[in-house]
C-alpha cells in the first residue's frame, strides 16, 4: 500500500471490531463468532509495516501465543495487516504459503487459517459478486482458529455445512447497497 496513509493499530482494530459486530455477527455470517466476541476471546493483532517481509514470522508468533493460552482465555486470533498485501492475488499467494509454514511449524491439525481481504474473490466469480463479501474485511487479515473449537462449534450447530450457501442468500437479499449501508470499510470506526 505504498503511497497510502499508514493505518495505525488502533484504527485497524476498531475497524475490524466494527466489521465483526455489524457484518459477521450482525448478519450471522458466522454463527460461532458471537460467543467468542462476547466472552472477549478474540485477540486482535496488527502488523503495521508496509512490507510483508516479517508478516510470516508475525503469524507464526501469533500461532505460538495462541497455542500457549487456554481457549477460555484466547480462542482465536485475527492478524490484521492494514498496510501491506493490498493486491488480493498477492495476499492469496501469501495465505497459501502461510498454511504451509504453519504445518511445518507443527500447527497442522491444531489451527485452521481463514483469510479475509477487502478485494476477496472466490474462484469462478466476478469481482462485483456480492457473495464475495462473506470474506471481505476492511483490511487483509489472517484468522487463526483452533481446530478443536471449530469441531465443537460444528458439532453443536446443526446444518453447519449449509452456512456458506445461507450466507450467499443473505448477501444476495441484502445487495450491494445494503452491504455499503453497513459501513464496515476502512476508517469507518473511531479508534
C-alpha positions as CSV (number, residue, x, y, z in Angstrom):
1,X,0.0,0.0,0.0
2,X,2.9,2.3,-0.8
3,X,1.8,5.9,-1.1
4,X,-1.3,5.5,1.0
5,X,-1.6,6.8,4.5
6,X,-0.4,4.3,7.1
7,X,-3.2,2.8,9.1
8,X,-2.3,2.5,12.8
9,X,-3.2,-0.3,15.2
10,X,-6.0,1.5,17.0
11,X,-7.8,2.3,13.7
12,X,-7.2,-1.2,12.3
13,X,-8.6,-2.9,15.4
14,X,-11.6,-0.5,15.7
15,X,-12.5,-1.1,12.0
16,X,-12.2,-4.8,12.4
17,X,-14.4,-4.8,15.5
18,X,-17.0,-2.8,13.7
19,X,-16.9,-5.2,10.7
20,X,-17.2,-8.2,13.1
21,X,-20.1,-6.7,15.0
22,X,-22.1,-5.3,12.0
23,X,-21.3,-7.8,9.3
24,X,-20.1,-11.1,10.7
25,X,-22.3,-11.2,13.8
26,X,-24.9,-8.7,12.7
27,X,-25.7,-10.7,9.5
28,X,-24.9,-14.0,11.3
29,X,-22.4,-14.9,8.6
30,X,-20.6,-17.0,11.2
31,X,-22.9,-18.3,13.9
32,X,-19.9,-19.1,16.1
33,X,-18.4,-15.6,16.2
34,X,-20.8,-14.0,18.7
35,X,-19.9,-16.3,21.7
36,X,-16.2,-15.7,21.4
37,X,-16.7,-12.0,20.8
38,X,-19.0,-11.6,23.9
39,X,-16.5,-13.6,26.1
40,X,-13.6,-11.5,24.9
41,X,-11.8,-14.5,23.5
42,X,-10.8,-12.9,20.2
43,X,-7.3,-11.5,20.0
44,X,-6.7,-8.6,17.6
45,X,-3.0,-8.3,16.5
46,X,-1.9,-5.7,14.0
47,X,1.1,-6.0,11.6
48,X,1.8,-2.3,10.7
49,X,4.7,-2.4,8.2
50,X,4.0,-1.7,4.6
51,X,6.3,-4.6,3.5
52,X,5.3,-8.2,4.1
53,X,8.8,-9.3,4.9
54,X,8.2,-10.1,8.6
55,X,4.5,-10.9,8.3
56,X,5.1,-14.7,8.2
57,X,7.1,-14.5,11.4
58,X,4.4,-12.4,13.0
59,X,1.8,-15.0,12.0
60,X,3.9,-17.8,13.5
61,X,4.5,-15.8,16.7
62,X,0.7,-15.3,17.0
63,X,0.2,-19.1,16.5
64,X,2.7,-19.8,19.2
65,X,1.0,-17.3,21.5
66,X,-2.4,-18.8,20.8
67,X,-1.2,-22.3,21.4
68,X,0.3,-21.3,24.8
69,X,-3.1,-20.0,26.1
70,X,-6.2,-21.8,27.1
71,X,-9.1,-21.4,24.7
72,X,-11.1,-19.9,27.6
73,X,-8.6,-17.0,27.6
74,X,-8.0,-16.7,23.8
75,X,-9.9,-18.8,21.4
76,X,-8.9,-17.2,18.2
77,X,-6.6,-14.6,16.7
78,X,-7.1,-12.1,13.9
79,X,-3.8,-10.9,12.5
80,X,-4.6,-7.7,10.6
81,X,-2.2,-6.3,8.0
82,X,-3.7,-2.9,7.0
83,X,-0.6,-1.6,5.2
84,X,0.5,-4.5,3.1
85,X,-0.7,-7.1,0.6
86,X,-3.3,-4.7,-0.9
87,X,-3.4,-6.9,-4.1
88,X,-5.7,-9.8,-3.5
89,X,-3.7,-12.2,-5.6
90,X,-0.5,-11.4,-3.7
91,X,-2.5,-11.9,-0.5
92,X,-3.9,-15.2,-1.7
93,X,-0.4,-16.5,-2.6
94,X,0.8,-15.4,0.8
95,X,-2.1,-17.2,2.5
96,X,-1.1,-20.4,0.7
97,X,2.5,-20.1,1.9
98,X,1.3,-19.3,5.4
99,X,-0.7,-22.5,5.6
100,X,2.4,-24.5,4.6
101,X,4.5,-22.7,7.1
102,X,2.0,-23.3,9.9
103,X,2.1,-27.0,9.0
104,X,5.9,-27.1,9.0
105,X,5.9,-25.3,12.4
106,X,3.8,-28.2,13.9
107,X,0.3,-26.5,13.8
108,X,-1.3,-28.9,11.3
109,X,-4.4,-30.2,13.0
110,X,-4.1,-27.6,15.7
111,X,-5.1,-24.4,13.8
112,X,-7.1,-23.6,10.7
113,X,-6.2,-20.5,8.7
114,X,-9.1,-18.4,7.3
115,X,-8.4,-15.3,5.2
116,X,-10.2,-12.0,4.7
117,X,-9.4,-9.2,2.3
118,X,-11.1,-6.1,1.0
119,X,-10.9,-7.4,-2.5
120,X,-11.6,-11.1,-1.7
121,X,-12.9,-13.0,-4.7
122,X,-13.9,-16.6,-4.8
123,X,-12.7,-18.6,-7.9
124,X,-15.3,-18.6,-10.7
125,X,-17.0,-15.4,-9.5
126,X,-16.9,-11.8,-10.8
127,X,-15.2,-9.2,-8.7
128,X,-18.5,-7.4,-8.1
129,X,-20.5,-10.6,-7.0
130,X,-22.0,-9.8,-3.6
131,X,-21.2,-13.3,-2.4
132,X,-17.5,-12.4,-2.2
133,X,-18.4,-10.1,0.7
134,X,-18.6,-13.2,3.0
135,X,-14.8,-12.9,3.1
136,X,-14.3,-9.2,2.6
137,X,-13.0,-7.3,5.6
138,X,-11.6,-3.8,5.9
139,X,-8.0,-5.0,5.7
140,X,-6.0,-8.1,4.7
141,X,-6.5,-10.4,7.7
142,X,-5.3,-13.9,8.6
143,X,-7.6,-15.6,11.1
144,X,-6.2,-18.4,13.3
145,X,-8.9,-20.7,14.5
146,X,-8.4,-23.6,16.9
147,X,-9.4,-26.9,15.2
148,X,-10.9,-28.2,18.5
149,X,-13.1,-25.1,18.8
150,X,-14.2,-25.4,15.2
151,X,-15.0,-29.1,15.6
152,X,-17.1,-28.4,18.8
153,X,-18.9,-25.5,17.1
154,X,-19.8,-27.5,14.1
155,X,-21.0,-30.4,16.2
156,X,-23.2,-28.0,18.2
157,X,-24.6,-26.3,15.1
158,X,-27.0,-28.5,13.0
159,X,-26.5,-28.0,9.3
160,X,-23.1,-26.3,9.6
161,X,-22.3,-27.4,6.1
162,X,-25.1,-25.1,4.8
163,X,-23.6,-21.9,6.3
164,X,-21.9,-20.9,3.1
165,X,-25.0,-21.2,1.0
166,X,-27.1,-19.4,3.6
167,X,-24.5,-16.6,3.7
168,X,-24.7,-16.2,-0.1
169,X,-28.5,-16.0,0.2
170,X,-28.3,-13.4,3.0
171,X,-25.9,-11.2,1.0
172,X,-27.9,-11.5,-2.2
173,X,-31.0,-10.4,-0.3
174,X,-29.0,-7.5,1.2
175,X,-27.5,-6.4,-2.1
176,X,-24.5,-4.1,-2.7
177,X,-26.4,-1.1,-1.4
178,X,-27.3,-2.9,1.8
179,X,-23.7,-4.1,2.3
180,X,-22.5,-0.5,1.7
181,X,-25.0,0.7,4.3
182,X,-23.4,-1.4,6.9
183,X,-20.4,1.0,6.8
184,X,-17.8,-1.6,7.6
185,X,-14.9,-0.4,5.4
186,X,-11.6,1.1,6.4
187,X,-11.8,4.1,8.5
188,X,-15.4,3.6,9.4
189,X,-14.9,3.2,13.1
190,X,-13.5,5.7,15.6
191,X,-10.5,4.2,17.5
